Amino acid sequence: MPGPAVLDVVRSPRTLRIGSLDRDTESGFAVLDPATDAELAIVPDAGAAHAGLAADAAAAALVEWGASAPRRRSEILVEAFRLMKERELELAALISAESGKAPDDARAEVAYAAEFFRWFGEEAVRSEGRYVTAPDGRSTTVVTSQPVGVAYLVTPWNFPAAMITRKVAPALAAGCTMVVKPAAETPLTALALADLLGEAGLPPGVLTVLPTTRPGEVTDVLLAHDAVRKLSFTGSTAVGRHLLRAAAGRVVNCSMELGGNAPFVVCADADLDAAVAGAMVAKLRNAGQACTAANRFFVHSAVLDEFVERLTVPFTGRRIGPAADEGTDVGPLIDHRAVARITALVGAAVENGADEAHPPSAVPAHGSFLAPRIIRNVAADADLATEEIFGPVAPVIGWNDEAEMLRAANATEFGLAGYVFAGDTHHAVALGRALQCGMVGVNRGVVSDPAAPFGGMKQSGLGREGSHEGLAAFQETQFLSVAAG
């Protein structure tokens, strides 16, 4: 298991690489295995001074990197893709160690994360512009793009590789330099990816990773730095609101991928085999710790009993355990607080009339484990249905009237992802369009793809990641009015 690989990405527990220099920190902090609570490594704990140095290094590197040939950026990103694929098992083991992610989920994340390097390696040479004669014929309009500048990228713990590459790859393709602040729970993968990019040819200073237990202090310095012109954040809506207020002071360009409360709609004519298979992916991937995870199951009363019965079998058949066990299907939650919060949500729902569809499976005595659970007869306004669960619990809500179901599905401040299963594809698409979500899976339980625009409506975020939009998020449009010759 990944002991050596974990230690290999940490040069010193009190040394940060900023530009081409190693900078000392006053202290380090421990990264723990959520399956055992054992210490994996000590990483340097960055503070305000390091944030300023990182921004200075990024600003200095921007001069050359922003003017570099798109083909050079492309070649580095494609090489990074190759290296990730070559080291897929090692990186997956690292992800499992620090996040608790089950082995299959970790390998799938590495493959998905690597695709952002490949996609944006291709997009780097496809930045578009326009060259047209102005309507009055007196000038030529030239529309081009420039890198937005130094970017501050803040990533969460639940996908420690994919959330890095989904931001870093388009930023590099656009010619931006950046400072990355990974979640304190999972900084090791970020450090490993930074080393990998250096090996792929990325110059010093273009990318700096700042692990820290003082995110507010680091963020304040970076958002106040004159060179920082972009903030890209993935995390909770509450923190996103705070960061938007902080970024407003200098009118920093912001991209936000925030919370979700995804409805999963099953119609009376749905293929239940497909719906159950989709539910397993949409609910239990990474033990439900995904912003796109199905959060509320709206199941037509005509098929509710059969759907729950069919879903119960694979739900109770998942093997729960540490990622070190190759046969594990569901790993631990990120920490004990997550287990306590979700357990309280389930308890409150049951006290108010909901019932458990099956006895929960046994879980290991140590570590932050929670068994997959299906909860029936949940009120649409229960906390279990209105809060983002971020765990392996499936609240089921019956419905008969489609209009009422849609009102309930849309009665949330969130609008990231949704899922619809119906036998009539035209009806399924119509329902998908009626959901106030930025992404909808129609008869499938997956919506993420590097070539598709990822993002939400309402308070689930601003902007899109991936696809052509992901590159544009790190560019400024520039217009030149050239006098007619």
C-alpha positions as CSV (number, residue, x, y, z in Angstrom):
1,M,0.0,0.0,0.0
2,P,1.1,3.6,-0.5
3,G,3.5,4.4,2.3
4,P,6.5,5.2,0.1
5,A,4.4,7.0,-2.5
6,V,2.9,9.2,0.2
7,L,6.3,10.1,1.6
8,D,7.8,10.7,-1.9
9,V,5.6,13.7,-2.5
10,V,6.7,15.5,0.7
11,R,10.2,16.8,0.5
12,S,10.2,18.1,4.0
13,P,7.4,18.6,6.6
14,R,8.5,22.2,6.9
15,T,9.6,23.1,3.3
16,L,7.5,24.5,0.5
17,R,8.6,24.7,-3.1
18,I,7.8,28.3,-4.3
19,G,9.3,29.1,-7.7
20,S,12.7,27.5,-7.9
21,L,13.3,27.8,-4.2
22,D,12.5,25.8,-1.1
23,R,10.9,28.0,1.6
24,D,10.7,27.1,5.3
25,T,7.5,27.1,7.3
26,E,7.1,27.3,11.0
27,S,5.3,24.1,11.3
28,G,3.6,21.2,9.4
29,F,0.3,19.4,9.8
30,A,-0.7,15.7,9.7
31,V,-2.6,14.1,6.9
32,L,-4.7,11.2,8.3
33,D,-6.1,8.0,6.8
34,P,-9.9,8.3,7.4
35,A,-10.2,4.5,7.4
36,T,-7.9,4.1,10.4
37,D,-7.2,7.6,11.7
38,A,-3.5,6.8,11.3
39,E,-1.0,9.5,10.3
40,L,0.1,9.2,6.7
41,A,2.5,12.2,6.4
42,I,3.3,15.6,7.7
43,V,3.1,18.4,5.1
44,P,4.2,22.0,5.4
45,D,1.7,24.5,6.7
46,A,1.7,27.6,4.6
47,G,0.8,31.0,6.0
48,A,0.3,34.6,4.8
49,A,4.0,35.2,3.9
50,H,4.1,32.1,1.7
51,A,0.9,33.2,-0.1
52,G,2.6,36.5,-0.9
53,L,5.7,34.8,-2.2
54,A,3.7,32.3,-4.3
55,A,1.7,35.2,-5.9
56,D,5.0,37.0,-6.6
57,A,6.5,33.9,-8.2
58,A,3.4,33.4,-10.3
59,A,3.4,37.0,-11.4
60,A,7.1,36.8,-12.4
61,A,6.4,33.5,-14.3
62,L,3.4,34.9,-16.1
63,V,5.6,37.2,-18.3
64,E,7.1,34.2,-20.1
65,W,4.4,31.6,-19.7
66,G,1.6,33.9,-20.9
67,A,3.6,34.7,-24.1
68,S,4.5,31.0,-24.7
69,A,3.5,29.3,-27.8
70,P,0.2,27.4,-27.5
71,R,1.9,24.3,-28.9
72,R,4.4,24.4,-26.0
73,R,1.6,24.5,-23.5
74,S,-0.2,21.7,-25.3
75,E,2.9,19.4,-25.3
76,I,3.3,19.9,-21.6
77,L,-0.3,19.0,-20.9
78,V,-0.2,16.0,-23.2
79,E,2.9,14.8,-21.5
80,A,1.2,15.2,-18.1
81,F,-1.6,13.1,-19.4
82,R,0.8,10.4,-20.4
83,L,2.5,10.4,-17.0
84,M,-0.8,10.2,-15.2
85,K,-1.8,7.2,-17.2
86,E,1.6,5.6,-16.6
87,R,1.3,6.1,-12.9
88,E,-2.4,5.4,-12.5
89,L,-2.1,2.8,-9.8
90,E,0.3,4.8,-7.7
91,L,-1.8,7.9,-7.9
92,A,-5.0,5.9,-7.1
93,A,-3.3,4.4,-4.1
94,L,-2.4,7.9,-2.9
95,I,-6.0,9.1,-3.4
96,S,-7.3,6.2,-1.5
97,A,-4.9,6.7,1.4
98,E,-5.7,10.3,2.1
99,S,-9.4,10.4,1.1
100,G,-10.5,6.8,1.9
101,K,-11.8,6.4,-1.6
102,A,-12.5,2.7,-2.6
103,P,-9.9,1.3,-5.1
104,D,-12.2,1.2,-8.1
105,D,-13.4,4.7,-7.5
106,A,-9.8,6.0,-7.0
107,R,-8.7,4.4,-10.3
108,A,-11.7,5.8,-12.1
109,E,-10.8,9.3,-10.7
110,V,-7.3,9.1,-12.0
111,A,-8.5,8.2,-15.4
112,Y,-11.1,11.0,-15.4
113,A,-8.6,13.5,-14.0
114,A,-6.0,12.7,-16.6
115,E,-8.5,13.4,-19.4
116,F,-8.6,17.1,-18.5
117,F,-4.9,17.3,-19.3
118,R,-5.5,15.6,-22.7
119,W,-8.6,17.6,-23.5
120,F,-7.1,21.0,-22.7
121,G,-3.8,20.0,-24.3
122,E,-5.9,19.8,-27.4
123,E,-7.8,23.0,-26.6
124,A,-4.7,25.0,-26.0
125,V,-4.1,25.3,-29.8
126,R,-7.7,26.0,-30.6
127,S,-8.3,29.3,-28.9
128,E,-10.7,31.2,-31.3
129,G,-10.9,34.8,-32.4
130,R,-12.5,37.0,-35.1
131,Y,-11.2,39.2,-37.9
132,V,-13.9,41.2,-39.7
133,T,-14.5,44.5,-41.4
134,A,-16.5,46.9,-39.3
135,P,-20.0,47.6,-40.7
136,D,-19.0,51.2,-41.7
137,G,-16.0,50.0,-43.6
138,R,-13.6,52.4,-41.8
139,S,-11.9,49.8,-39.6
140,T,-11.2,46.2,-39.1
141,T,-12.4,44.5,-35.9
142,V,-9.9,42.0,-34.4
143,V,-11.1,40.0,-31.5
144,T,-8.6,37.9,-29.6
145,S,-8.0,36.6,-26.1
146,Q,-5.3,37.0,-23.4
147,P,-4.7,34.9,-20.3
148,V,-6.6,36.4,-17.4
149,G,-3.5,36.5,-15.3
150,V,-2.5,34.9,-12.0
151,A,-5.2,32.5,-10.9
152,Y,-6.0,31.3,-7.3
153,L,-7.5,27.8,-7.4
154,V,-9.2,26.4,-4.4
155,T,-10.1,22.7,-4.5
156,P,-12.0,20.3,-2.2
157,W,-11.1,16.9,-0.6
158,N,-13.6,14.6,-2.3
159,F,-11.9,14.4,-5.7
160,P,-8.3,15.4,-4.9
161,A,-7.0,14.7,-8.4
162,A,-9.9,15.6,-10.7
163,M,-10.7,18.9,-9.0
164,I,-7.0,19.9,-9.5
165,T,-6.7,19.0,-13.1
166,R,-10.2,20.4,-14.0
167,K,-8.9,23.8,-13.0
168,V,-5.1,23.6,-13.6
169,A,-5.4,22.2,-17.2
170,P,-7.5,25.0,-18.7
171,A,-5.5,27.7,-16.8
172,L,-2.2,26.3,-18.2
173,A,-3.8,26.0,-21.7
174,A,-4.8,29.7,-21.5
175,G,-1.4,30.8,-20.5
176,C,-2.2,31.6,-16.8
177,T,0.0,31.0,-13.8
178,M,-1.5,29.9,-10.6
179,V,-1.5,29.2,-6.8
180,V,-3.4,26.1,-5.7
181,K,-4.8,25.6,-2.3
182,P,-5.9,22.0,-1.8
183,A,-8.1,20.9,1.0
184,A,-6.2,20.3,4.2
185,E,-7.6,16.7,4.3
186,T,-6.1,15.8,1.0
187,P,-3.0,17.8,0.0
188,L,-0.8,14.9,-1.0
189,T,-2.4,14.3,-4.4
190,A,-2.0,18.0,-5.2
191,L,1.7,17.9,-4.3
192,A,2.2,14.7,-6.4
193,L,0.5,16.4,-9.4
194,A,2.6,19.5,-9.1
195,D,5.7,17.3,-9.2
196,L,4.3,15.4,-12.2
197,L,3.7,18.7,-14.1
198,G,7.3,19.8,-13.3
199,E,8.5,16.5,-14.8
200,A,6.3,17.1,-17.9
201,G,8.2,20.4,-18.4
202,L,6.3,23.1,-16.6
203,P,8.6,25.9,-15.6
204,P,9.1,26.9,-11.9
205,G,6.7,29.5,-10.6
206,V,3.9,28.7,-13.0
207,L,2.2,26.4,-10.4
208,T,2.6,26.6,-6.6
209,V,0.7,24.3,-4.2
210,L,0.1,25.8,-0.7
211,P,-1.2,23.2,1.8
212,T,-2.5,25.1,4.8
213,T,-4.6,24.9,7.9
214,R,-5.1,28.6,7.7
215,P,-7.1,29.0,4.5
216,G,-8.6,32.4,5.5
217,E,-5.2,33.9,6.1
218,V,-3.8,32.6,2.8
219,T,-6.9,33.6,0.8
220,D,-7.0,37.1,2.2
221,V,-3.4,37.7,1.0
222,L,-4.0,36.2,-2.4
223,L,-7.2,38.1,-3.1
224,A,-5.5,41.3,-2.1
225,H,-2.5,40.8,-4.3
226,D,-2.4,43.0,-7.4
227,A,-1.4,40.2,-9.7
228,V,-4.2,37.8,-8.8
229,R,-7.0,38.3,-11.3
230,K,-8.9,35.0,-11.2
231,L,-10.5,32.9,-8.4
232,S,-11.8,29.4,-9.2
233,F,-13.4,27.7,-6.2
234,T,-15.1,24.3,-5.8
235,G,-16.8,23.8,-2.4
236,S,-19.8,24.6,-0.4
237,T,-22.2,27.4,-1.3
238,A,-21.7,29.1,2.1
239,V,-17.9,29.4,1.6
240,G,-18.5,30.4,-2.1
241,R,-20.7,33.3,-0.9
242,H,-18.0,34.4,1.4
243,L,-15.3,34.2,-1.3
244,L,-17.4,36.2,-3.7
245,R,-17.7,39.0,-1.2
246,A,-14.0,38.9,-0.6
247,A,-13.2,38.9,-4.4
248,A,-15.6,41.9,-5.0
249,G,-13.1,44.3,-3.4
250,R,-10.7,44.1,-6.3
251,V,-13.4,42.8,-8.9
252,V,-11.5,39.5,-9.3
253,N,-12.9,37.3,-12.0
254,C,-14.7,34.4,-10.3
255,S,-15.7,30.9,-11.2
256,M,-17.7,29.0,-8.6
257,E,-18.7,25.3,-8.5
258,L,-20.8,25.0,-5.3
259,G,-23.2,22.8,-3.5
260,G,-25.9,20.5,-5.0
261,N,-29.1,18.8,-4.1
262,A,-29.7,16.6,-7.1
263,P,-33.1,15.2,-7.8
264,F,-33.3,11.7,-9.2
265,V,-36.7,11.2,-10.9
266,V,-38.1,7.8,-11.8
267,C,-41.2,7.7,-13.9
268,A,-43.8,5.0,-14.1
269,D,-42.6,3.7,-17.4
270,A,-38.9,3.7,-16.5
271,D,-36.6,0.8,-17.2
272,L,-36.1,-0.1,-13.5
273,D,-32.9,-2.1,-14.2
274,A,-31.4,1.0,-15.8
275,A,-32.8,3.2,-13.0
276,V,-31.2,1.0,-10.3
277,A,-27.9,0.9,-12.1
278,G,-28.0,4.6,-12.6
279,A,-28.9,5.1,-8.9
280,M,-26.0,3.1,-7.7
281,V,-23.5,5.2,-9.6
282,A,-25.2,8.6,-8.9
283,K,-25.6,7.8,-5.2
284,L,-22.7,5.6,-4.1
285,R,-19.8,6.8,-6.2
286,N,-17.2,7.9,-3.6
287,A,-19.6,6.8,-0.8
288,G,-22.0,9.6,-1.9
289,Q,-19.4,12.3,-1.4
290,A,-19.9,14.1,-4.7
291,C,-21.6,17.4,-5.5
292,T,-23.4,15.7,-8.4
293,A,-24.6,12.8,-6.1
294,A,-28.3,12.0,-6.3
295,N,-29.7,13.6,-3.1
296,R,-33.5,13.0,-3.4
297,F,-35.2,10.1,-5.2
298,F,-38.6,11.1,-6.6
299,V,-40.1,7.7,-7.5
300,H,-43.6,7.3,-9.1
301,S,-45.9,5.5,-6.7
302,A,-46.7,2.9,-9.4
303,V,-43.1,1.6,-9.3
304,L,-41.9,2.8,-5.9
305,D,-42.1,-0.5,-4.0
306,E,-40.4,-2.4,-6.8
307,F,-37.7,0.2,-7.3
308,V,-36.9,0.2,-3.6
309,E,-36.9,-3.6,-3.5
310,R,-34.5,-3.8,-6.5
311,L,-32.2,-1.0,-5.1
312,T,-32.0,-2.6,-1.7
313,V,-30.1,-5.7,-3.0
314,P,-27.1,-3.9,-4.3
315,F,-27.2,-1.3,-1.6
316,T,-26.9,-3.9,1.1
317,G,-24.5,-6.0,-0.9
318,R,-21.7,-3.3,-1.1
319,R,-18.6,-4.3,0.8
320,I,-17.7,-1.6,3.3
321,G,-14.1,-1.2,4.5
322,P,-10.8,0.5,4.1
323,A,-9.4,1.3,0.7
324,A,-6.4,-0.9,1.5
325,D,-8.7,-3.9,1.0
326,E,-9.0,-4.4,-2.8
327,G,-12.5,-5.8,-2.6
328,T,-13.9,-2.6,-0.9
329,D,-16.9,-1.0,-2.7
330,V,-17.6,1.7,-0.1
331,G,-14.8,3.4,1.8
332,P,-15.1,5.7,4.8
333,L,-16.5,9.2,4.9
334,I,-13.9,11.9,5.1
335,D,-14.1,12.2,9.0
336,H,-16.2,11.4,12.0
337,R,-18.1,14.7,11.9
338,A,-19.5,13.7,8.5
339,V,-20.8,10.4,10.0
340,A,-22.4,12.2,12.9
341,R,-24.1,14.9,10.8
342,I,-25.6,12.4,8.4
343,T,-26.7,10.0,11.2
344,A,-28.5,13.0,12.8
345,L,-30.3,13.8,9.5
346,V,-31.5,10.2,9.2
347,G,-32.6,10.1,12.8
348,A,-34.7,13.3,12.5
349,A,-36.4,12.0,9.3
350,V,-37.3,8.7,11.0
351,E,-38.6,10.5,14.0
352,N,-40.9,12.5,11.7
353,G,-42.4,9.5,9.9
354,A,-39.8,8.1,7.5
355,D,-38.8,4.5,7.7
356,E,-35.7,2.5,6.8
357,A,-36.2,0.2,3.9
358,H,-33.6,-2.3,5.3
359,P,-31.4,-2.8,8.3
360,P,-28.0,-1.1,7.7
361,S,-25.0,-3.3,7.0
362,A,-22.3,-3.7,9.6
363,V,-19.3,-1.4,9.4
364,P,-15.7,-1.6,10.7
365,A,-15.4,-0.6,14.4
366,H,-12.6,2.0,13.6
367,G,-12.6,4.8,11.0
368,S,-15.4,7.1,9.8
369,F,-17.6,4.5,8.1
370,L,-21.3,4.8,7.3
371,A,-23.4,2.0,5.7
372,P,-25.5,2.7,2.6
373,R,-29.1,3.3,3.6
374,I,-32.4,3.7,1.8
375,I,-35.0,5.8,3.7
376,R,-38.6,5.6,2.5
377,N,-41.5,8.0,3.0
378,V,-39.3,11.1,3.5
379,A,-41.2,14.4,3.5
380,A,-40.1,16.6,0.6
381,D,-39.3,19.4,3.1
382,A,-37.4,17.3,5.6
383,D,-33.8,18.3,6.3
384,L,-32.7,14.9,4.8
385,A,-34.2,16.1,1.5
386,T,-33.3,19.7,1.6
387,E,-29.7,19.6,2.8
388,E,-26.8,18.2,0.7
389,I,-26.2,14.8,2.3
390,F,-22.7,14.0,1.0
391,G,-22.9,10.4,2.1
392,P,-24.4,7.0,1.1
393,V,-28.0,7.7,2.2
394,A,-30.9,7.7,-0.4
395,P,-34.1,9.4,0.7
396,V,-37.1,8.2,-1.3
397,I,-40.1,10.4,-2.0
398,G,-43.2,9.1,-3.8
399,W,-45.1,11.1,-6.4
400,N,-48.2,10.9,-8.6
401,D,-48.6,14.4,-10.0
402,E,-45.8,15.5,-12.3
403,A,-46.3,19.2,-11.8
404,E,-46.2,18.8,-8.1
405,M,-43.1,16.6,-8.3
406,L,-41.3,19.2,-10.5
407,R,-42.2,22.0,-8.0
408,A,-40.7,19.9,-5.2
409,A,-37.6,19.0,-7.2
410,N,-37.0,22.7,-8.0
411,A,-37.8,24.0,-4.6
412,T,-34.2,24.4,-3.6
413,E,-31.5,27.1,-3.8
414,F,-29.3,24.6,-5.6
415,G,-29.3,23.6,-9.2
416,L,-26.2,21.7,-10.1
417,A,-27.2,18.2,-11.3
418,G,-30.3,16.1,-11.8
419,Y,-31.3,12.7,-13.2
420,V,-34.4,11.5,-15.1
421,F,-35.4,7.9,-15.9
422,A,-38.3,7.4,-18.2
423,G,-39.2,4.9,-21.0
424,D,-40.3,7.6,-23.3
425,T,-37.1,9.4,-24.2
426,H,-38.9,12.6,-25.4
427,H,-40.7,12.7,-22.1
428,A,-37.4,12.2,-20.2
429,V,-35.8,15.0,-22.1
430,A,-38.7,17.3,-21.4
431,L,-38.5,16.5,-17.7
432,G,-34.8,17.1,-17.8
433,R,-35.3,20.6,-19.4
434,A,-37.9,21.4,-16.7
435,L,-35.4,20.7,-13.9
436,Q,-33.6,23.8,-12.9
437,C,-30.2,22.2,-13.1
438,G,-27.1,22.9,-15.1
439,M,-26.5,19.2,-15.9
440,V,-29.1,16.4,-16.2
441,G,-28.4,12.7,-16.8
442,V,-31.2,11.3,-19.0
443,N,-31.5,7.6,-18.5
444,R,-27.9,7.5,-17.1
445,G,-26.4,8.1,-13.7
446,V,-23.3,10.0,-14.8
447,V,-23.1,13.6,-16.1
448,S,-19.4,14.5,-15.8
449,D,-17.2,14.6,-19.0
450,P,-14.1,16.7,-19.7
451,A,-15.6,17.6,-23.1
452,A,-18.9,18.9,-21.6
453,P,-19.6,22.1,-19.7
454,F,-19.7,21.3,-15.9
455,G,-21.6,23.7,-13.7
456,G,-24.9,24.7,-12.1
457,M,-27.7,27.1,-12.0
458,K,-29.0,29.2,-9.1
459,Q,-26.7,29.1,-6.0
460,S,-24.8,26.0,-7.3
461,G,-22.3,28.2,-9.0
462,L,-21.1,30.6,-11.6
463,G,-19.5,29.7,-14.9
464,R,-18.6,26.3,-16.4
465,E,-15.6,24.0,-16.3
466,G,-14.5,21.6,-19.0
467,S,-15.4,21.8,-22.7
468,H,-14.6,25.0,-24.6
469,E,-16.1,27.1,-21.8
470,G,-13.4,25.9,-19.4
471,L,-10.7,27.5,-21.5
472,A,-12.7,30.7,-21.9
473,A,-13.0,30.9,-18.1
474,F,-9.3,31.7,-17.9
475,Q,-9.2,34.2,-20.8
476,E,-10.0,37.8,-21.2
477,T,-11.5,38.9,-24.5
478,Q,-9.6,41.7,-26.2
479,F,-10.9,43.8,-29.1
480,L,-8.6,45.8,-31.5
481,S,-10.1,48.4,-33.8
482,V,-7.6,48.7,-36.7
483,A,-7.9,51.6,-39.0
484,A,-8.6,50.6,-42.6
485,G,-5.4,50.7,-44.7
